[in-house]
C-alpha cells in the first residue's frame, strides 16, 4: 500500500516567491554614467550636451575677417588713405580668395599677410597651404587668424584647435602672432546670444590657452561698434593684446576702451587683387619686432 501524503502543518515554512532582483543605488549610478559616456562619445553629442551647437559652421567660406563688418556698419571704399605716419601695407585672405597671386601683391607693395586658418572647432581653410606658404615664399611676414564662434564651443577648445591647425607660432623671424577674429555672428544673434561677461570670459580662456600653447599673446581683431555693444566696452585686454581695427574710411576712428593706439587697421575690403587691405601702424622694423616676439 502506498504511503499516504503527510498532512501539511499550517505552521510549515513556505519558500518565498521568487522576485526580480532590484539593482542597488551604486549599480544604477554606474549604469547611468555608462549611458552618459556613450552619448558624449557619439559625434556631435558632446556639444549638444554642453549646450553648444554642432561644431561644423554653416558657411565658413563666407566668413572672413570683416565679412560681417561691412554688412552691419557700412563704410565707404578707401583704396589708399593718406600715409600720415610710418606704416606697412599688408593683406588678409581666406578660402574665398582661392589661390592668391602673391607675386602681384608683393610687387604692389604688400609686405605682410594674414591667412584664415580655422573657424570654430570644425573648419580648416582648404587653401591654407597655398596662401600661408605662398606669402612666405615671396618674402612677406605671415600669420594666421581664427574666426571665433563663441556659442559653438569654449575659448580654450577653439584656441587649441587653432594652434593645432595652422595657428602656431615659430621663432623664425617670419611668423607673426595669431589673431582672434571677434565680430558680428554670421549665424544669428550678433553677440552670439551671450552676455558681455560670458564673452569676456570666453576670450580670456582663448587668450590664456593660446599663450600657453605658443608663448605669444594673440592679436584681437574687432570693431569698436561690436565691442561696445557686445562686451560693454570692456577695457581689460588693451594692455596685453594688440588691436586690429576694421574701419573702411579715411582713419581708424575711435578705438575700443583699453587701447590708446591700434596695431593693424583694415582700411578697405575692396582693394586690389584680394579685397582686404591693411596697414601696420609703424615701420617695417617694428613689424619685424612683432614677428620676432
C-alpha positions as CSV (number, residue, x, y, z in Angstrom):
1,X,0.0,0.0,0.0
2,X,1.3,3.3,-0.9
3,X,2.1,5.8,1.8
4,X,-0.4,8.4,2.4
5,X,0.7,12.0,1.9
6,X,1.8,13.7,5.1
7,X,-0.6,16.4,6.3
8,X,0.7,19.9,5.8
9,X,1.1,21.8,9.0
10,X,-0.4,25.3,9.0
11,X,2.9,26.4,10.5
12,X,5.2,24.8,7.9
13,X,7.8,27.2,6.4
14,X,6.9,28.2,2.9
15,X,9.5,29.2,0.3
16,X,9.1,32.8,-0.6
17,X,8.0,33.6,-4.2
18,X,10.9,34.5,-6.5
19,X,11.2,38.2,-7.2
20,X,13.3,40.0,-9.8
21,X,16.5,41.5,-8.3
22,X,16.4,45.2,-7.8
23,X,19.7,46.9,-8.7
24,X,21.3,48.8,-5.8
25,X,21.8,52.5,-6.0
26,X,25.6,52.2,-6.8
27,X,24.7,49.9,-9.7
28,X,22.1,52.3,-11.1
29,X,24.6,55.1,-10.8
30,X,27.2,53.1,-12.7
31,X,24.7,52.3,-15.5
32,X,23.6,56.0,-15.8
33,X,27.3,57.1,-16.1
34,X,27.9,54.5,-18.7
35,X,25.0,55.7,-20.8
36,X,26.1,59.3,-20.5
37,X,29.7,58.4,-21.5
38,X,28.3,56.7,-24.6
39,X,26.2,59.7,-25.6
40,X,29.2,62.0,-25.2
41,X,31.2,59.8,-27.4
42,X,28.7,60.0,-30.3
43,X,29.6,62.6,-33.0
44,X,28.1,66.0,-32.2
45,X,26.5,64.9,-29.0
46,X,29.2,66.3,-26.7
47,X,28.5,69.8,-27.9
48,X,24.7,69.3,-27.5
49,X,25.2,68.0,-24.0
50,X,27.2,71.1,-23.1
51,X,24.6,73.5,-24.7
52,X,26.7,74.1,-27.8
53,X,25.7,73.9,-31.4
54,X,27.2,71.4,-33.9
55,X,30.9,72.1,-34.4
56,X,30.7,72.4,-38.2
57,X,30.0,76.0,-39.2
58,X,27.2,76.5,-41.8
59,X,29.1,78.6,-44.4
60,X,32.7,79.1,-43.3
61,X,33.8,80.0,-46.8
62,X,31.7,83.2,-46.5
63,X,33.1,84.1,-43.1
64,X,36.3,86.1,-43.5
65,X,37.9,88.8,-41.5
66,X,35.5,91.7,-41.7
67,X,32.8,89.9,-43.7
68,X,30.1,90.9,-41.2
69,X,31.5,94.4,-40.5
70,X,30.6,95.9,-43.9
71,X,27.1,94.3,-43.5
72,X,26.4,95.9,-40.1
73,X,28.5,99.1,-40.2
74,X,28.8,100.0,-43.9
75,X,31.6,102.4,-44.8
76,X,32.9,103.9,-48.0
77,X,35.6,102.1,-50.0
78,X,39.0,103.5,-49.5
79,X,41.8,102.1,-51.6
80,X,44.7,104.2,-50.4
81,X,44.3,106.5,-47.4
82,X,46.9,109.2,-46.8
83,X,50.0,108.0,-45.0
84,X,50.3,110.4,-42.1
85,X,52.8,108.2,-40.2
86,X,55.1,105.3,-40.8
87,X,53.1,102.2,-41.9
88,X,53.5,98.9,-43.7
89,X,51.0,97.6,-46.3
90,X,49.5,94.1,-45.9
91,X,46.6,91.9,-46.7
92,X,44.3,89.3,-45.2
93,X,42.9,86.3,-47.1
94,X,40.7,83.3,-46.6
95,X,39.3,80.5,-48.7
96,X,37.0,82.8,-50.6
97,X,40.1,84.2,-52.3
98,X,41.2,80.9,-53.6
99,X,44.8,80.7,-54.9
100,X,46.3,84.1,-54.4
101,X,48.7,85.9,-56.8
102,X,51.3,86.6,-54.2
103,X,53.9,88.0,-56.6
104,X,51.4,90.6,-57.7
105,X,50.7,91.7,-54.2
106,X,54.4,91.8,-53.3
107,X,55.1,93.9,-56.4
108,X,52.3,96.3,-55.4
109,X,54.0,96.9,-52.0
110,X,52.3,94.4,-49.6
111,X,54.8,93.2,-47.0
112,X,52.7,91.0,-44.7
113,X,49.8,88.7,-44.9
114,X,47.4,87.1,-42.5
115,X,45.6,83.9,-43.6
116,X,42.4,82.4,-42.1
117,X,43.3,79.0,-40.6
118,X,40.2,77.9,-38.7
119,X,36.6,78.6,-37.7
120,X,35.0,77.2,-34.5
121,X,36.3,73.7,-34.0
122,X,35.1,72.2,-37.2
123,X,36.6,74.0,-40.2
124,X,40.1,74.4,-41.7
125,X,40.8,76.6,-44.7
126,X,41.4,74.3,-47.7
127,X,43.6,76.9,-49.4
128,X,45.7,77.5,-46.3
129,X,48.9,75.9,-47.6
130,X,48.9,77.9,-50.8
131,X,48.1,81.1,-49.0
132,X,50.3,80.7,-45.9
133,X,53.4,79.3,-47.7
134,X,52.9,81.4,-50.8
135,X,53.1,84.7,-48.9
136,X,56.2,83.4,-47.1
137,X,57.8,82.4,-50.4
138,X,57.6,85.8,-51.9
139,X,59.2,87.4,-48.8
140,X,56.3,88.5,-46.7
141,X,55.9,88.2,-43.0
142,X,52.9,86.0,-42.4
143,X,50.5,84.9,-39.7
144,X,47.1,83.2,-39.3
145,X,43.8,84.0,-37.8
146,X,40.9,82.2,-36.2
147,X,37.2,83.2,-36.9
148,X,35.6,82.8,-33.5
149,X,32.2,81.2,-32.9
150,X,31.9,81.6,-29.1
151,X,28.5,79.9,-29.0
152,X,29.8,76.7,-30.6
153,X,32.5,75.6,-28.1
154,X,34.7,77.0,-25.3
155,X,37.5,79.5,-25.8
156,X,40.2,77.1,-24.7
157,X,38.9,74.4,-27.1
158,X,39.0,76.9,-30.0
159,X,42.4,78.2,-29.1
160,X,43.7,74.6,-29.1
161,X,42.0,73.8,-32.4
162,X,43.6,77.0,-33.9
163,X,47.1,76.1,-32.6
164,X,46.8,72.6,-33.9
165,X,45.7,73.7,-37.4
166,X,47.9,76.4,-38.6
167,X,47.7,78.9,-35.8
168,X,51.0,78.2,-34.1
169,X,54.0,80.5,-33.9
170,X,57.6,79.8,-34.6
171,X,60.7,81.9,-33.8
172,X,61.9,82.1,-37.4
173,X,61.7,85.8,-37.7
174,X,59.0,85.5,-40.4
175,X,55.9,84.4,-38.4
176,X,53.5,86.9,-36.8
177,X,51.4,86.1,-33.7
178,X,48.0,84.6,-34.3
179,X,44.8,86.7,-34.4
180,X,41.4,86.1,-32.8
181,X,38.7,87.5,-35.1
182,X,35.7,88.7,-32.9
183,X,33.0,90.2,-35.0
184,X,29.2,90.0,-35.6
185,X,27.8,86.5,-35.5
186,X,27.2,85.4,-39.1
187,X,24.7,82.7,-38.0
188,X,22.3,84.5,-35.6
189,X,22.3,87.0,-32.7
190,X,25.1,89.4,-33.3
191,X,26.5,88.8,-29.8
192,X,26.1,85.1,-30.1
193,X,23.3,85.1,-27.5
194,X,25.9,85.6,-24.8
195,X,26.2,88.3,-22.1
196,X,29.1,90.7,-22.0
197,X,30.6,88.8,-19.1
198,X,30.3,85.5,-20.8
199,X,32.0,86.8,-24.0
200,X,34.9,88.4,-22.0
201,X,35.3,85.1,-20.1
202,X,35.4,83.2,-23.4
203,X,38.1,85.5,-24.8
204,X,40.1,85.3,-21.6
205,X,40.1,81.5,-21.9
206,X,41.1,81.7,-25.6
207,X,43.9,84.2,-25.0
208,X,45.3,82.3,-22.0
209,X,45.3,79.0,-23.8
210,X,46.8,80.4,-26.9
211,X,49.7,81.9,-24.9
212,X,50.3,78.6,-23.1
213,X,50.4,76.8,-26.5
214,X,52.6,79.3,-28.4
215,X,54.3,81.7,-25.9
216,X,52.7,84.7,-27.7
217,X,49.8,87.0,-26.9
218,X,47.2,86.9,-29.7
219,X,46.2,90.0,-31.6
220,X,42.5,90.9,-31.3
221,X,40.5,91.9,-34.4
222,X,37.3,93.6,-33.6
223,X,35.3,96.7,-34.5
224,X,34.6,99.4,-32.0
225,X,30.8,99.3,-32.5
226,X,30.6,95.5,-32.0
227,X,33.0,95.7,-29.0
228,X,30.9,98.4,-27.3
229,X,27.6,96.6,-27.9
230,X,28.7,93.0,-27.0
231,X,31.3,93.4,-24.3
232,X,30.1,96.7,-22.7
233,X,33.3,98.3,-24.0
234,X,35.5,96.1,-21.8
235,X,39.0,97.6,-21.2
236,X,40.9,94.7,-19.8
237,X,42.7,93.3,-22.9
238,X,44.3,96.6,-24.1
239,X,47.5,96.3,-22.0
240,X,48.4,92.8,-23.5
241,X,46.7,92.0,-26.8
242,X,47.5,94.2,-29.8
243,X,44.4,95.7,-31.6
244,X,43.4,95.2,-35.2
245,X,40.6,97.6,-36.0
246,X,38.4,97.5,-39.2
247,X,37.1,100.8,-40.5
248,X,36.5,101.5,-44.1
249,X,37.2,105.2,-44.0
250,X,40.0,107.7,-44.0
251,X,41.1,106.9,-40.5
252,X,40.8,104.2,-37.8
253,X,38.4,106.3,-35.8
254,X,37.5,105.8,-32.2
255,X,39.1,102.8,-30.6
256,X,37.6,100.4,-28.1
257,X,38.2,101.0,-24.4
258,X,41.6,99.9,-23.1
259,X,43.6,100.7,-26.3
260,X,45.3,104.1,-26.9
261,X,46.6,103.0,-30.3
262,X,45.9,100.4,-32.9
263,X,48.5,97.9,-34.3
264,X,46.7,97.0,-37.5
265,X,44.0,98.8,-39.4
266,X,41.8,97.1,-42.1
267,X,41.1,100.2,-44.2
268,X,39.3,98.6,-47.1
269,X,37.6,95.4,-48.3
270,X,37.6,96.4,-51.9
271,X,41.4,96.7,-52.5
272,X,43.3,95.3,-55.5
273,X,43.8,91.5,-56.0
274,X,42.3,90.2,-52.7
275,X,39.9,92.9,-51.4
276,X,41.0,93.2,-47.8
277,X,44.0,95.6,-47.4
278,X,45.6,96.7,-44.1
279,X,48.1,99.0,-42.6
280,X,50.5,98.1,-39.8
281,X,50.9,101.1,-37.5
282,X,54.6,101.5,-37.5
283,X,57.8,101.0,-39.6
284,X,59.0,97.7,-41.2
285,X,61.4,97.3,-38.3
286,X,58.6,97.5,-35.8
287,X,56.6,94.9,-37.7
288,X,59.7,92.7,-37.7
289,X,59.9,93.1,-33.9
290,X,56.4,91.9,-33.6
291,X,57.3,88.8,-35.6
292,X,60.5,88.3,-33.5
293,X,58.5,88.2,-30.3
